[in-house]
Each structure stands twice: as structure tokens, then as C-alpha cells.
Amino acid sequence: MGMARRITLALAFVAFIPAARAQQGEVRSADCSDLGRRFERLVAVYIDAASVMVNEAGNIPKALEMARKRAVAGDVQATVPMTGLPWLMRSHADRYTVASVRQICTLAERNRLPIHIATCAYFTALNPLGEREEKRQLVERGIAAFEALPAEALRGAFAPAHLLQDVAFLKACLVPDRASAYDLSPV
């Protein structure tokens, strides 16, 4: 078989592998100490959405009221800036309160927005408190919920291109160790 034919067959084979699966090999060898940076990139989506809402409303209190009204009216997308607005008012160190974590995770369960599901899974994985196995199960449940989303859900305004890779990266960092217990040590 000629070299050109082998390359053509190889390219044809690769074309049938879904993009997320093709990237999984790269993610498996990733350095899991990068979870914090990836988490901050997810949080930036909320803060950016909040900033846009503030520009639209003129100030934070008006923006918060506008986002709440839209969310109550059924606009699921409005929950992103609504969540990010309080973060604009806090320092980085005070940003991640128990209330903000609960809000994100509750929204993840209620409205199934991909950004909420991924961020909740990262919050859980990066939380230094709690039992390791229980946290692992919660993170796995979040990853499964994310993976169960229809493809069109990943095309929304608050579904950045890196979202699939971030969830695949988190999943890769949950591989079992030799003792069959799961290690979230970088988190």
C-alpha cells in the first residue's frame, strides 16, 4: 500500500472519531495541577457576563435586579450574570462563599446549563473539605450530567469552546490509583 493511500485511510479513520474523544488522549496526559487555572477560566465566564449586564443596566444593583427578573421570568441564561454579579463586588479571596457554591450547584441541578454543571463539578473537586470518596462521587455525577447534555446545549451563549475540554480534563484527573481508591490530591 502506498504512503499516500495510508495517509488517506488514516485521515478517513480520524474523521469518524468525535472531536471530544480525539482530545481525550491529550487530556489523559495532562498535568492535573492545572485544575485551578481551568476553574478560574470557568468563573471568568460568569464575571464577563456580569460585566456585560452592568454595562447594560448602568450599575451593579440595577444589573442584579434585571438579571433576577429575567431569571424569574424563565430566562435560564440570565442565571449566569446573576451569579457573577456578586463576584464583581467581592475580592478574589472572598469570592467563593458557601452561598455561591450552593447557588451554582443548585442552578446546575435545576436548569442544566452546561456552565453551571461544569463549574459545580470543579467547585466540588477543588473543595479541600469533605470526604474524598463522597466528593469523587459528586464530581462523577456532575461529569455524567454534563456528558448527558444534548449537543445543542453546548452551543449556547455561555458554553465557551473550552468547556468540553475542561470537563474532559477534570474527568481525566479522577483516574483511579493502584489501591482502587480515587485520588483528588491536586484538588
RODO-2510 file (C-alpha; in nm, 4 decimals, decimal comma):
residues 187
     n   res          X          Y          Z
     1     m     0,0000     0,0000     0,0000
     2     g     0,1403     0,3363    -0,0984
     3     m     0,2227     0,6096     0,1520
     4     a    -0,0425     0,8459     0,0100
     5     r    -0,3105     0,5750     0,0427
     6     r    -0,2084     0,5036     0,4055
     7     i    -0,2294     0,8718     0,4911
     8     t    -0,5702     0,8983     0,3226
     9     l    -0,7008     0,5953     0,5138
    10     a    -0,5615     0,7291     0,8403
    11     l    -0,7260     1,0666     0,7831
    12     a    -1,0556     0,8999     0,6935
    13     f    -1,0414     0,6961     1,0153
    14     v    -0,9665     1,0018     1,2287
    15     a    -1,2548     1,1915     1,0682
    16     f    -1,5003     0,9448     1,2233
    17     i    -1,3720     0,9925     1,5780
    18     p    -1,5728     1,2602     1,7605
    19     a    -1,3674     1,5678     1,8486
    20     a    -1,4106     1,5263     2,2240
    21     r    -1,2885     1,1661     2,2074
    22     a    -0,9920     1,2643     1,9910
    23     q    -0,8786     1,5159     2,2524
    24     q    -0,9156     1,2698     2,5387
    25     g    -0,5695     1,1197     2,4779
    26     e    -0,4125     1,4626     2,5185
    27     v    -0,6141     1,5293     2,8308
    28     r    -0,5185     1,1969     2,9920
    29     s    -0,1546     1,3016     2,9981
    30     a    -0,2367     1,6484     3,1290
    31     d    -0,0940     1,7897     3,4497
    32     c    -0,3803     1,7907     3,6992
    33     s    -0,2293     2,0830     3,8864
    34     d    -0,3890     2,2907     3,6084
    35     l    -0,7388     2,2388     3,7541
    36     g    -0,7283     2,5702     3,9406
    37     r    -0,6495     2,7690     3,6268
    38     r    -0,9240     2,5933     3,4361
    39     f    -1,1685     2,6625     3,7183
    40     e    -1,0797     3,0326     3,7109
    41     r    -1,1421     3,0302     3,3361
    42     l    -1,4946     2,8984     3,4042
    43     v    -1,5507     3,1648     3,6696
    44     a    -1,4389     3,4292     3,4186
    45     v    -1,7428     3,3376     3,2060
    46     y    -1,9690     3,4445     3,4950
    47     i    -1,7749     3,7617     3,5654
    48     d    -1,7665     3,8598     3,1973
    49     a    -2,1433     3,8048     3,1700
    50     a    -2,1937     4,0126     3,4845
    51     s    -1,9807     4,2938     3,3431
    52     v    -2,1909     4,2993     3,0264
    53     m    -2,5062     4,3174     3,2394
    54     v    -2,3616     4,6067     3,4441
    55     n    -2,2790     4,7938     3,1238
    56     e    -2,6342     4,7365     3,0019
    57     a    -2,8001     4,8399     3,3311
    58     g    -2,5612     5,1156     3,4352
    59     n    -2,4704     4,9841     3,7819
    60     i    -2,4491     4,6624     3,9833
    61     p    -2,7743     4,6913     4,1835
    62     k    -2,9775     4,7614     3,8673
    63     a    -2,7972     4,4816     3,6846
    64     l    -2,8699     4,2377     3,9683
    65     e    -3,2378     4,3319     3,9678
    66     m    -3,2547     4,2984     3,5880
    67     a    -3,0850     3,9573     3,5945
    68     r    -3,3122     3,8331     3,8743
    69     k    -3,6244     3,9471     3,6906
    70     r    -3,5113     3,7748     3,3730
    71     a    -3,4260     3,4550     3,5613
    72     v    -3,7614     3,4532     3,7438
    73     a    -3,9327     3,5059     3,4077
    74     g    -3,7708     3,1842     3,2851
    75     d    -3,4573     3,3114     3,1120
    76     v    -3,2109     3,0391     3,2128
    77     q    -2,9229     3,2298     3,0527
    78     a    -2,9814     3,5193     3,2959
    79     t    -2,8650     3,2980     3,5816
    80     v    -2,5068     3,3323     3,4575
    81     p    -2,4698     3,7095     3,5049
    82     m    -2,6958     3,6904     3,8113
    83     t    -2,4407     3,4572     3,9706
    84     g    -2,1419     3,6584     3,8515
    85     l    -2,2667     3,9944     3,9778
    86     p    -2,1954     3,9304     4,3478
    87     w    -1,8479     3,8128     4,2488
    88     l    -1,7807     4,1538     4,0926
    89     m    -1,8374     4,3130     4,4331
    90     r    -1,6034     4,0810     4,6254
    91     s    -1,2294     4,0431     4,6348
    92     h    -1,0848     3,7319     4,4789
    93     a    -1,0214     3,5808     4,8235
    94     d    -1,3834     3,6356     4,9329
    95     r    -1,5426     3,5301     4,6080
    96     y    -1,6154     3,1634     4,6753
    97     t    -1,8559     3,1579     4,9644
    98     v    -2,0674     2,8602     5,0656
    99     a    -2,3671     3,0521     4,9332
   100     s    -2,2100     3,0994     4,5893
   101     v    -2,1159     2,7315     4,5661
   102     r    -2,4673     2,6263     4,6667
   103     q    -2,6169     2,8685     4,4172
   104     i    -2,4101     2,7319     4,1275
   105     c    -2,4750     2,3688     4,2199
   106     t    -2,8475     2,4286     4,2723
   107     l    -2,8687     2,6002     3,9343
   108     a    -2,6772     2,3086     3,7795
   109     e    -2,9428     2,0662     3,9028
   110     r    -3,2403     2,2872     3,8214
   111     n    -3,1694     2,4324     3,4805
   112     r    -2,8984     2,2017     3,3422
   113     l    -2,6952     2,4871     3,1920
   114     p    -2,3568     2,3389     3,0888
   115     i    -2,1520     2,6171     3,2520
   116     h    -2,3283     2,5608     3,5856
   117     i    -2,2788     2,1841     3,5723
   118     a    -1,9079     2,2124     3,4884
   119     t    -1,8448     2,4845     3,7463
   120     c    -2,0241     2,2882     4,0197
   121     a    -1,8129     1,9818     3,9406
   122     y    -1,4967     2,1940     3,9647
   123     f    -1,6138     2,3543     4,2907
   124     t    -1,6652     2,0063     4,4352
   125     a    -1,3335     1,8705     4,3131
   126     l    -1,1348     2,1698     4,4347
   127     n    -1,3018     2,1867     4,7755
   128     p    -1,0373     2,0899     5,0328
   129     l    -1,3051     1,9840     5,2820
   130     g    -1,5173     1,6726     5,2847
   131     e    -1,4688     1,3036     5,2408
   132     r    -1,2657     1,2114     4,9339
   133     e    -1,4909     0,9293     4,8093
   134     e    -1,8085     1,1338     4,8553
   135     k    -1,6545     1,4254     4,6656
   136     r    -1,5445     1,1882     4,3911
   137     q    -1,8980     1,0548     4,3523
   138     l    -2,0386     1,4067     4,3330
   139     v    -1,7815     1,5065     4,0705
   140     e    -1,8532     1,1903     3,8701
   141     r    -2,2244     1,2671     3,8872
   142     g    -2,1583     1,6194     3,7590
   143     i    -1,9437     1,4892     3,4742
   144     a    -2,2125     1,2337     3,3831
   145     a    -2,4783     1,5080     3,3848
   146     f    -2,2598     1,7203     3,1587
   147     e    -2,1945     1,4318     2,9200
   148     a    -2,5686     1,3555     2,9039
   149     l    -2,6485     1,7040     2,7726
   150     p    -2,7641     1,7226     2,4122
   151     a    -2,5117     1,8686     2,1695
   152     e    -2,7234     2,1797     2,1130
   153     a    -2,6916     2,2672     2,4845
   154     l    -2,3191     2,3141     2,4285
   155     r    -2,3792     2,5841     2,1685
   156     g    -2,5389     2,8443     2,3939
   157     a    -2,4141     3,1895     2,4795
   158     f    -2,2483     3,0655     2,7971
   159     a    -2,0939     2,7463     2,6607
   160     p    -1,7391     2,8549     2,5741
   161     a    -1,5350     2,6447     2,3363
   162     h    -1,3086     2,5242     2,6190
   163     l    -1,5984     2,3794     2,8216
   164     l    -1,5792     2,0296     2,6689
   165     q    -1,2055     2,0167     2,7225
   166     d    -1,2358     2,1437     3,0803
   167     v    -1,4808     1,8665     3,1707
   168     a    -1,2686     1,6042     2,9923
   169     f    -0,9661     1,7341     3,1816
   170     l    -1,1478     1,7068     3,5156
   171     k    -1,2591     1,3546     3,4274
   172     a    -0,9032     1,2554     3,3374
   173     c    -0,7806     1,3814     3,6733
   174     l    -1,0142     1,1391     3,8510
   175     v    -0,8498     0,8209     3,7272
   176     p    -0,8164     0,5511     3,9953
   177     d    -0,4839     0,4880     4,1630
   178     r    -0,3290     0,1471     4,2335
   179     a    -0,5216     0,0945     4,5565
   180     s    -0,8517     0,1443     4,3708
   181     a    -0,9282     0,4444     4,5876
   182     y    -0,9588     0,7660     4,3956
   183     d    -0,7178     1,0466     4,4379
   184     l    -0,8165     1,4095     4,4124
   185     s    -0,4780     1,5124     4,5534
   186     p    -0,4157     1,8079     4,3184
   187     v    -0,7541     1,9396     4,4200
***
